């Protein structure tokens, strides 16, 4: 098969890396891709949100399957575009239509969808600038901290957690006043859920589904989960509290009602669903839906799928997932993200990255490119805030002297991952040194 992966970040590099290992992958393309995906196949210039450019690439390269990495083109209707274009209707497409993508594209839609289908989530209400007084009144009924969410897409930064009622009211006005642009024209205010977060992922054809490995990500820029929210500073998989019992609760209370709700509302869905969950005393609650894989969770999750991802994607697109089975590795995965100094606020681009960053992958460690490009003189340079995601896999045989098997896996993953991080150099490089430590403490009690 000729496969086109849309996107150019670490998530897309990881997906492309996994697809490239399939015996059914004949030619692999990425649009726009990055220096990492260029090692696996051919990069194509263009934006995933430029539908005509995507169509031209598909026809020119004889693409059999398109896998969409980012949410923006899905929310804008790329899936509908493929379904309605006679030149593209036979191309296998991984990603929902725009109605399905509204699960991520509109927090208001998603929360009301969960309410309609009795899917456990925090209490909430939605407000606009015209209902500001009602919003203030609703805030006063809640206890601190207060959660404010921009309704639309805000590059992963549209969620604010305010520690005081006064701060919440100020931030509400900032959001409705344009802090996140049009994404904040409607703001969802919801009850704060106390617990431990986990990201779970499914691949679904709208009827049946496969559960992929779960992961815990680290959103704050500072160690100890302090400072500003980011797109993600690291991830760990598996997550110890995601037991068979917890997973069964997620199946019965969240996954299956979600798919039944989509079917009931006439929304076809073939692709990934990311479930941002809160474990509240052993019970799962949905914080948010995403309609694609997470980043940097994907860089950990893909390394723990032992079966053929491309085969799974094909069965999904054909509506035959009921015939499929996924194989999950017993190894752990730990991902550390190296970012540019100043991220997630202002940061410099075009900083030269040590030349060995393209050759560090191998064995149990992979380096996924998130924000890199080539300068006009051929040097590898930074092009985004999150620059590289380093993932290390470990089995218990790697750490035979560890007192706890599960903790030992993470301890070994940390050792291998951070050793590789130290080999990468660019001006202002920053990374969190505490990825996985909270999981080790959880395991050891």
C-alpha positions in Angstrom: 0.0 0.0 0.0 1.0 3.6 -0.6 0.3 5.5 2.6 0.1 9.3 3.2 0.5 10.6 6.8 -0.8 14.1 7.2 1.1 16.3 9.7 4.6 17.2 10.6 5.1 16.7 14.3 6.3 14.1 16.7 2.9 12.3 16.6 3.1 12.0 12.9 6.7 10.8 13.0 5.8 8.1 15.4 2.8 7.0 13.4 4.9 7.0 10.2 7.6 5.0 12.0 5.1 2.3 13.1 3.4 2.1 9.6 6.9 1.8 7.9 7.5 -1.4 9.8 4.5 -3.1 8.1 5.2 -5.6 5.4 2.2 -4.1 3.5 3.7 -0.6 3.4 5.1 -0.2 -0.1 5.7 3.6 -0.2 5.3 6.0 2.7 4.7 9.7 2.3 4.2 12.6 4.8 2.7 16.1 4.3 4.6 18.2 5.2 6.5 15.7 7.3 9.8 16.6 9.0 13.5 15.5 8.9 12.5 12.4 10.9 9.7 11.2 8.5 12.1 11.9 5.6 14.2 9.0 6.9 11.2 6.7 6.5 9.8 7.8 3.2 9.2 10.9 1.1 8.0 14.3 2.4 5.6 16.3 0.3 5.3 20.1 0.6 1.9 21.4 1.6 -0.5 21.9 4.4 -2.9 19.2 5.6 -5.6 21.9 5.8 -5.1 22.7 2.1 -7.6 20.2 0.7 -6.7 20.6 -2.9 -3.0 20.2 -2.2 -3.8 16.9 -0.3 -6.0 15.7 -3.2 -3.2 16.5 -5.7 -0.7 14.6 -3.6 -3.0 11.6 -3.3 -3.6 11.4 -7.1 0.0 12.1 -8.1 1.5 9.4 -5.8 -1.3 6.8 -6.1 -2.1 6.9 -2.4 -4.2 4.0 -1.1 -4.6 5.3 2.5 -4.6 8.7 4.2 -3.9 8.8 7.9 -4.7 12.2 9.5 -2.5 13.3 12.4 -3.7 16.7 13.5 -7.3 17.7 14.4 -7.5 21.0 12.4 -8.2 19.5 9.0 -10.7 17.0 10.4 -12.6 19.8 12.1 -12.6 21.7 8.9 -14.1 18.8 7.0 -11.3 16.9 5.2 -13.1 13.6 5.8 -16.3 15.0 4.2 -14.1 16.3 1.3 -12.8 12.8 0.6 -16.2 11.2 1.0 -17.8 13.6 -1.5 -15.1 13.7 -4.2 -15.4 10.9 -6.8 -11.7 11.0 -7.5 -11.0 10.2 -3.8 -13.9 8.1 -2.7 -12.0 4.8 -3.0 -9.0 6.0 -0.9 -9.0 4.6 2.6 -9.3 7.5 5.0 -8.5 7.4 8.7 -10.3 10.2 10.5 -13.9 11.3 11.2 -16.2 13.5 9.3 -16.7 17.1 10.5 -19.7 16.1 12.7 -17.6 13.5 14.4 -14.7 15.9 14.7 -16.9 18.2 16.7 -16.2 16.0 19.7 -12.9 17.9 19.8 -13.7 21.0 17.8 -16.4 22.1 20.2 -16.2 21.6 23.9 -19.8 22.7 24.2 -20.9 20.0 21.7 -18.8 17.3 23.4 -20.1 18.1 26.9 -23.7 18.1 25.7 -23.1 14.9 23.8 -21.9 13.3 27.0 -24.8 14.6 28.9 -27.3 13.2 26.2 -25.7 9.8 26.4 -25.1 9.5 30.2 -21.3 9.4 29.9 -19.7 10.4 33.2 -18.1 13.9 33.1 -17.9 16.9 35.3 -20.9 19.2 35.8 -20.8 22.1 33.4 -22.5 25.0 31.7 -21.6 27.0 28.6 -21.6 30.8 28.4 -21.1 33.7 25.9 -20.5 37.4 26.4 -24.2 37.9 26.4 -24.7 35.6 29.4 -21.8 36.9 31.5 -23.9 37.5 34.6 -25.2 33.9 34.5 -21.6 32.7 34.2 -20.7 34.7 37.3 -23.6 33.2 39.2 -22.7 29.7 38.1 -19.1 30.2 39.2 -20.3 31.2 42.6 -22.0 27.8 43.0 -18.7 25.9 42.4 -15.8 25.3 44.7 -12.2 26.2 43.9 -10.3 25.5 41.7 -12.4 26.6 38.7 -12.1 25.1 35.2 -12.6 27.3 32.2 -12.4 25.9 28.6 -12.5 27.7 25.3 -15.2 26.0 23.2 -13.1 25.8 20.0 -9.6 24.7 19.0 -6.9 26.6 20.8 -3.7 24.6 20.1 -4.0 22.7 23.4 -3.8 25.9 25.5 -7.5 26.8 25.8 -8.0 25.3 29.3 -7.5 27.4 32.4 -7.6 26.2 36.0 -8.1 29.1 38.4 -7.4 28.9 42.1 -9.8 31.7 43.2 -13.2 33.0 42.2 -11.8 36.4 41.5 -9.2 35.0 39.1 -11.8 32.8 37.4 -14.0 35.9 36.7 -11.1 37.8 35.4 -10.0 35.0 33.1 -13.5 34.4 31.9 -13.7 38.0 30.7 -10.3 37.6 29.1 -11.4 34.5 27.2 -14.7 36.1 26.1 -12.7 39.2 25.1 -10.5 37.4 22.6 -7.6 35.8 24.6 -8.0 32.6 22.4 -9.6 34.3 19.4 -12.8 32.9 18.1 -12.2 29.7 20.0 -13.2 31.5 23.1 -16.5 33.1 21.9 -18.1 30.4 24.0 -16.6 29.3 27.3 -17.4 26.1 29.1 -17.2 26.3 32.9 -17.1 23.0 34.7 -16.6 21.4 38.1 -13.0 20.5 39.0 -12.5 16.8 39.2 -9.9 15.6 41.7 -7.9 12.5 40.8 -5.2 11.2 38.5 -5.4 11.8 34.7 -4.8 9.1 32.1 -5.0 9.2 28.3 -6.7 6.2 26.7 -7.1 5.6 23.0 -9.3 3.6 20.7 -9.3 2.9 17.0 -12.9 2.4 15.8 -14.8 1.8 12.7 -18.0 3.2 14.3 -19.2 -0.2 15.5 -16.2 -2.1 16.9 -13.0 -0.9 18.3 -9.5 -1.8 19.5 -8.1 -0.3 22.7 -4.5 0.9 22.2 -2.0 1.2 25.0 -2.8 3.9 27.6 -0.4 6.7 28.6 0.0 9.4 31.2 1.3 12.7 29.9 2.9 15.7 31.6 1.4 19.0 30.5 3.1 21.6 32.8 6.4 23.1 31.8 7.9 22.9 35.3 9.0 19.9 37.3 6.5 18.8 39.9 3.7 19.8 37.5 4.3 23.5 38.0 4.1 26.5 35.6 2.3 27.0 32.4 0.4 24.3 30.4 2.2 23.1 27.3 1.4 20.7 24.4 3.1 18.0 26.6 6.5 17.5 28.1 6.6 13.7 28.4 4.6 10.5 28.7 4.7 7.1 30.4 3.0 3.9 29.3 1.6 1.7 30.8 -0.2 3.4 33.7 -0.4 1.2 36.8 -3.9 2.0 37.9 -5.3 1.1 34.5 -6.2 -2.4 35.6 -8.5 -4.8 33.9 -11.3 -3.6 36.2 -10.7 0.0 35.4 -10.5 -0.7 31.7 -13.8 -2.6 31.9 -15.5 0.4 33.5 -14.1 2.6 30.6 -15.5 0.1 28.1 -19.0 0.0 29.7 -19.4 3.5 30.8 -17.5 5.5 28.2 -16.4 3.8 25.0 -19.5 1.8 24.2 -21.9 4.7 25.1 -19.8 7.0 23.0 -20.0 4.8 19.9 -23.7 4.1 20.5 -24.3 7.8 20.8 -22.5 8.6 17.5 -24.6 5.9 15.8 -27.8 7.1 17.3 -27.0 10.7 16.1 -26.2 9.5 12.6 -22.5 10.4 12.8 -20.2 7.9 11.0 -16.8 7.5 12.6 -13.6 5.7 11.4 -10.5 6.7 13.2 -8.9 7.3 16.5 -10.7 8.6 19.6 -8.5 10.0 22.4 -10.2 9.8 25.8 -8.8 12.2 28.3 -9.9 10.6 31.6 -9.8 11.4 35.3 -9.6 8.4 37.7 -11.7 9.6 40.6 -11.4 6.9 43.3 -11.4 4.1 40.7 -14.1 5.5 38.6 -13.4 7.1 35.1 -14.7 10.5 34.1 -14.2 12.1 30.7 -12.3 15.4 30.8 -12.2 15.7 27.0 -12.4 13.9 23.7 -9.8 14.3 21.0 -10.5 12.9 17.5 -6.8 11.9 16.9 -3.9 10.5 18.8 -2.3 12.6 21.5 1.2 14.2 21.4 3.6 13.2 23.1 1.6 10.1 24.1 1.7 8.7 20.6 5.5 8.6 20.7 5.2 6.2 23.7 2.1 4.3 22.6 3.3 3.4 19.1 6.3 1.7 20.5 4.1 -0.6 22.6 2.0 -2.0 19.7 3.5 -5.3 18.7 0.9 -6.0 16.0 0.7 -4.4 12.5 -0.7 -0.9 12.8 -1.2 -0.6 9.0 -3.3 -3.8 9.1 -5.4 -2.4 11.9 -5.9 0.9 10.0 -7.0 -1.0 6.9 -9.5 -3.1 8.8 -10.8 0.1 10.4 -11.3 1.9 7.1 -13.1 -1.2 5.7 -15.4 -1.5 8.7 -14.0 -4.9 9.7 -12.4 -4.3 13.1 -14.6 -7.0 14.6 -12.2 -9.5 12.8 -9.1 -7.8 14.2 -7.0 -8.2 17.3 -4.3 -6.0 18.7 -1.1 -7.2 20.4 0.4 -5.0 23.2 4.0 -5.2 24.3 4.7 -5.9 28.0 7.6 -3.4 27.7 7.2 0.0 29.2 7.7 3.2 27.3 8.9 6.5 28.7 9.1 9.7 26.6 10.9 13.0 27.4 10.4 16.1 25.2 13.2 18.5 24.6 11.9 22.1 24.1 13.3 25.5 23.1 14.0 27.9 26.0 11.0 30.2 26.6 8.4 27.6 25.4 5.4 27.7 25.8 5.7 31.5 25.5 8.1 33.2 23.1 11.1 31.2 21.9 13.7 31.3 19.1 13.7 29.2 16.0 16.5 28.3 13.6 18.8 27.1 16.4 21.2 24.4 15.2 20.6 20.9 16.6 23.5 18.5 17.1 24.0 16.5 14.0 23.7 13.2 15.7 20.0 13.8 16.5 19.1 12.0 13.2 21.1 8.9 14.0 20.3 8.3 17.7 17.4 6.0 17.1 18.1 2.3 17.5 17.7 -0.6 19.9 15.3 0.4 22.6 15.5 4.1 22.1 13.8 6.2 19.4 14.1 9.9 18.7 11.0 11.4 17.2 11.2 14.8 15.5 8.5 17.3 16.6 9.8 20.8 15.7 12.8 20.5 13.4 13.7 21.4 9.8 16.6 22.0 7.6 18.2 25.5 7.2 19.1 26.7 3.6 22.6 25.5 4.2 21.5 22.0 5.1 21.8 22.2 8.9 19.2 20.6 11.2 17.6 23.4 13.2 14.7 24.0 15.5 11.4 25.1 14.0 9.0 24.8 16.9 8.7 24.9 20.7 8.7 21.2 21.2 11.8 20.0 19.2 12.4 16.3 19.8 10.7 13.5 21.7 12.9 10.8 23.0 11.3 7.4 23.8 12.9 4.5 25.6 11.4 1.1 25.9 12.4 -1.4 28.7 11.6 -4.9 29.8 12.1 -6.3 33.2 15.2 -8.2 31.9 16.8 -4.8 31.5 16.6 -4.2 35.3 16.9 -7.6 37.0 17.9 -6.1 40.3 14.9 -3.8 40.7 12.8 -4.4 43.8 9.5 -3.9 42.0 9.0 -5.1 38.4 6.7 -2.3 37.4 8.8 0.4 39.0 11.9 -1.2 37.6 10.6 -0.9 34.1 10.1 2.9 34.5 13.4 3.3 36.4 15.3 1.6 33.5 13.3 3.6 31.0 14.3 6.8 32.7 17.9 5.8 32.7 18.0 5.0 29.0 15.9 8.0 28.0 17.8 10.6 29.9 21.1 9.2 28.8 20.0 9.8 25.2 18.6 13.3 26.0 22.1 14.3 27.2 23.5 13.4 23.7 21.3 16.0 22.1 22.3 19.6 22.0 20.9 23.0 20.9 21.0 26.4 22.4 18.4 26.8 25.2 17.5 23.1 25.4 15.1 22.4 28.2 13.4 19.3 29.5 11.8 18.0 32.6 13.9 15.7 34.7 11.0 14.2 36.7 9.1 12.3 34.0 7.9 9.0 35.5 8.9 9.7 39.1 5.2 10.1 40.2 4.4 6.7 38.7 7.3 5.1 40.6 6.0 6.7 43.8 2.5 5.5 43.1 3.7 1.9 42.5 5.8 1.9 45.7 3.1 3.4 47.7 
